[in-house]
Amino acid sequence: MRYLTEFHDPELARRLLDDIAATATRRWTLMEVCGGQTHSIIRHGLDQLLAEQVEFIHGPGCPVCVTPLEMIDRALAIAARPEVILCSFGDMLRVPGSASDLFTVRAHGGDVRVVYSPLDAVGLAEANPDRQVVFFAVGFETTAPAAAMAAVTARRRRLANFSMLVSHVLVPPAMRAVLGAPDNRVAAFLAAGHVCTVMGTAQYEPLVAAHQVPIVVTGFEPLDLLDGVRQAIGQLETGRAELVNAYPRAVRAEGNPAALAMLREVFTVCDRAWRGIGVIPSSGWRLAPDWADLDAQTRFDVAGLTVAESAHCHSGAVLQGRLRPPDCPAFGTRCTPRHPLGATMVSAEGACAAYYQYRRLTPAL
């Protein structure tokens, strides 16, 4: 606990806030990439403490939120089959598809189970040889190595009844899409530290070079984020654009070599649709050809299932930083955590959920 509380020290936070205030000569627009960072910023009121120096734009950094609607519906179709046990992380169960969610499928008799690791799903496949076990593989680069390990383990154990519905997405292409938008206002990024523990930091260097935008890799505690803001503003005020690792206790430039090797073996990069945003080139992973026999989309013939996004949910604008959650006309009325219209309200890392949970309910003036 001592190690964690050091990153909540109010005296150190005040020093960082004073340093930022003394450095900033104008109000800068920063985007934090990860939904976990968003929740920390809102929970601890960093956006309010830095209101004169920083406008935070909340980026598309919640993997549950950006999982495309059609992928949710594919999971629902698979989960409804009587021979299937569908395994998922818990935050996916209440994410709405076009007409339902996984909780509803389970209430109607579908065998939907929450797991804490993809390897739990492999264990279920081994224990239930007469059932088809499907793991719904969702997440950024952070959770993808565990999904790859599940595929490797299932093959080693010769489990013909295990497959995966893969919807992994990659952070740098999403950042590139934000920077390439004609209405982009992002002056600097706070990059997600947990992604970089896996992937390293080299993937961000081309973005810095091409767009001359500072990128600071940060953690998730209040002091992590304040230090990231301090370093980003220091660069902006002096006209520099550099990649900085402000999370060295967890991130190395080379990332995790063992995890990277497994990812290269099991997955291949593909274009991926992001919910509320659209298709971003080379922004996802799918199973590599040598692992295609584990593809649940093919096994259950759901790959062709497509649906249209709801016109009533503005989560796409929220995910792109074009709309603050309270400015959405449905926020807190037709859309609440109990009755969400979109994933940004129900996900544990969604921006709308953060604003609702911490009572930031007032639209911008």
PyMOL commands that set and color helices and strands:
alter all, ss='L'
color gray80, all
select helices_A, chain A and resi 2-8+10-23+35-43+46-49+63-66+69-79+90-92+102-107+118-127+144-156+171-180+193-199+202-211+222-237+257-266+289-294+296-299+315-319+325-327+343-346+351-357
alter helices_A, ss='H'
color red, helices_A
select strands_A, chain A and resi 28-32+54-58+84-88+111-114+132-139+162-169+188-192+215-218+243-245+267-274+278-287
alter strands_A, ss='S'
color yellow, strands_A
deselect
rebuild
show_as cartoon
